[in-house]
Amino acid sequence: MVLLQAENIRAYYFVSQGKVKAVDGVNLFLEKGMTLGLAGESGCGKSTLVNTLFGFVKPPLHLVEGTITLDGQKISDMDRDTLKKSVWGVTVSLVPQSALNALMPTKKVLDFIKDVVLQHQALSDSDILSMARKRFEELNLDVEALYMHPHELSGGMKQRAVIATSTLLNPKLLIVDEPTSALDVSTQKQVLKMLMDLKKASIIQSMIFVTHDIAVLRQIADLIGVMYAGKLVELSSTDNVLYDPKHPYTTGLINAVVTPEPEVRRRGIVSIAGEPPNLLKPPSGCRFHPRCKFAMDICSREEPPLLEVGDNTLVACHLFSSKGR
Amino acid sequence: MLLEVNNLTKIFMVGLLRKKEIVAVKGVSLQVNPGEFISLVGESGSGKTTTAKMILKLIPPTSGEILFDGKDITKLKKHEELRDYWSKVHGIFQDPYASFNPLQRVDRVLYQAFELIGDKDIDRARAVREVLREVGLSPEEVLGKYPHELSGGQRQRFMVARCYLIKPKLILADEPVSMIDASTRKGVLQLFSNLRDEYKTSVIFITHDLGLAYYVSDEILIMYKGVIVERGSPEEIIEHAQSEYTKRLKADVPLLYRKWEGF
């Protein structure tokens, strides 16, 4: 069953120099029970895409085109108040990149939780407390943390407390944006473990995990979507993406990964040459063509469509389109 | 031996009424030969940056000695001596943005370097363009820009271009690539290796990324709670780790072709 369906999403930033086409025609769907990893370099639009999917579209960002259907509700038509009251936290939760700073320095974690819960449900303090305690216990988090101020918590504990709070009302979809990029590897593993536990315990059903680190996605994602310059260029199962990447950009991302293991050592590490384009003026045709080793004439002229190339793999590249061959 | 650090310790005193001692670095010893690339790997709070700051002579050690070319640099006081030291030992930091003045064009960072070299006969404009090309930047594209107009990767390459001008004997690079995209990290680190190959520059690479250290170092030192708990060749550390901490660190690094148990 499809939980999230996004069609032809165009989300642009209107700035004085023009339109920054951060998300430009993305189609995406997510089945219930699946974890989708979104990968790509910084500035590729992955954060903008998840903010848009969540409904958090605030000027200068505008949803220029596209519809988002979440759990049968067309959330792209809803106004902010409706989203706040009946969608956010209940159907979908977003843990943004800056979430480590989401906690108020002067408030205890429990007060933060109360604020969040009271936006959606009129519960008594003691009900909220027992709910929070139960959930913290379920997720193997130290219940004492509820009574602490943010500065008393480690980075990893803060992140886990924020995630536990945003999933308190059992949202069907949890979106996390680079939740572990600022953390040490051992703390990262704890946060990832907790995200897995949330799904195993059916507290959440599906997850979208945004990161630039494909090795992290290997651990937790069922599917990987690769974004480049505002476009989804490849979408397939984690195994397909890792062992049989189709798009030259996906191959480039994987070849740049430096994990200490024999396969990587044998293969060597190759950085992708050049820089991602300025999205005020993206390149014509395929946006990756100026950096692509396999670029053909058609690549600078025509934009490759996202096509199914067998084995449930979608790829937008002329190497796989009829015109390219 | 280019650099020899013996029994280096740094204790910070905190608190106003009741003083508390925090031992940030405890009895660290290390040696760097000319042309050697060593990595100091540890998590945040392990003392690796404090060690680097002491070697760069940005903070004084509580005890221990730092011998550079045989001379104990902890005793340097005179301005000229310090300038001479800093023209031989150069630091590169995590956030290149912090090393720029946001109100001044990026060019200045390179022109300032000439003051360290003190070479007056050099054609400065030409030298600047040359080093920019060496680090993979196009002079036309970056010169005359302000720091915010460059990408993170470009800014860090720009800082590395300074090394190409100054040609120090030792570079201390503290998390130089952790703020730039994984897809371009190796390219920036390669610039240090190129310097090493060309001028026998030694590098101390400070990182939390065991994977990166594995691919670029001659020797890896693992630091934990202010102490070096293990040292060895990349193969020894990755394939035959001895200390419990290294083993744990290794187990926590996500791998591309192996899934963690229970995930």
Interface residues (C-beta under 8 A of the other chain):
Chain A: E41 S42 G43 D184 V185 S186 Q188 K189 L192 K193 M196 H212 D213 I214 A215 V216 R218 Q219 I220 L242 G252 L253 I254 A256 V257 V258 T259 P260 E261 E263 V264 R265 I269 V270 S271 I272 A273 E275
Chain B: E43 S44 S151 G152 G153 Q154 D181 A182 S183 T184 R185 K186 G187 Q190 H208 D209 L210 G211 L212 Y214 Y215 I238 R248 L249 K250 D252 V253 P254 L255 L256 Y257 R258 K259 W260 G262 F263
